[in-house]
């Protein structure tokens, strides 16, 4: 389980390749954030997924991130 602030932005065009979005959250305590993207779509908090295993699919992450109370923002 990640010891990071997870990304809650299900509209981010970078989410399919971002560890902050696809990692499985801790079911008991997890911090979430809405990271601001630049006008060109870049994100300073993007964390590439190369080398990480056990990640959720984008559909699983979208469902988790859109459930009530997941990331009140």
Residue, then its C-alpha position, 0 to 999 in steps of 0.5 A: x500500500x502506498x505511503x503517498x498522497x494518491x491522486x483523485x483526478x479521474x479526468x487527468x489525461x496522464x492517469x493511465x500511466x501514473x502510480x499516484x492514480x493506479x496504486x491500490x489505496x490503504x483501506x484504513x487510512x489513505x491521503x488523497x489530493x487533487x494535483x493541479x495540472x499545467x495548461x499544457x497537461x503536464x503534472x509535477x506530481x506525475x509518478x511513472x509506473x515503470x517497475x511497479x507491479x500490482x496496480x489497479x486498472x484505470x477502470x478500477x481506479x476510476x470506480x474507487x476514486x469516484x465513490x462517495x467520500x473517497x477524495x472530497x474535493 
